[in-house]
Amino acid sequence: MNKKLVLVEGLPGSGKTTTATMVESVLKEMGLTTELYLEGNLDHPADYEAVASFTEEEFNILKEDSAYASFFENNGSYFREGPYYLVRYLKLKNEYKDEFPYELLERLSKNDIYELPFEQNEEIITASWRNFASKAVEEEKVYIFECCFIQNPVTVGMIKYGLPKEKSVQYVERLQKSVESLNPLLIYVHQDDIEFTFSKAVEERPKEWSDGFMHYYTQQGYGKNQNLEGFSGTVEVLKARRELEGEIIDQLNMQSFVLNNTKYNKDESTKLIRDVLTKYFSS
């Protein structure tokens, strides 16, 4: 049976990046070819990071605007996915640097896939995962994805729009169906004390990140509906998010392992990960 995808999930500051990198190292020790995609990778093969979506009519208006036309002369800057035209706008900005108009960046970012209505976001993302799986199943490598399988659907459904939890559950179940041919393994990085974990993340990351994160978590969707604010409010949203993610894992029809990383003991975690991966890939 194909075993070509390892998914690493968990809350911010839990140690997802370290764990995903650890998974890659162990798999290489086992002699497997791997490809690791950490959170924020603009070239992610399944998820869309900093990608804008437009209908054909919307995109033609944008592309034919004389102020912006030159930025779309290279067809590699956009592509079609079903009825939508998708633009990797941050890659486009990075390519043109200071020449890229702020007005165009603002216009594109407003149509970011993760700013779309829930149903449209789910449609586009699920199709992308399905397309990825159809290609990956033929490849001789194991993909490792950090925090886009559960985190992103829950963030859109619960955090952004405050939808009933069943919506997020169904979204993740559709993603699971899309990649079932890869027989994925899910590793969830758990922390006992969410307040401590989030405090650690706030201390270690730029203030712009923590301010933006807390605003996103408390000023819309679930946080706003519960009248939550600031650091303490964000912690409460994270607790609710972890509870929902736990329910999702229990309902998924895939192998999963919860890694308790509360002690941040790298040696201990490496041993556990090695045992899990050895058992998984030898079965």
Summary of the structure (lengths in Angstrom):
residues: 283
radius of gyration: 19.5
end to end distance: 9.4
largest distance: 58.6
contacts: 876
relative contact order: 0.18
helix: 58%
strand: 14%
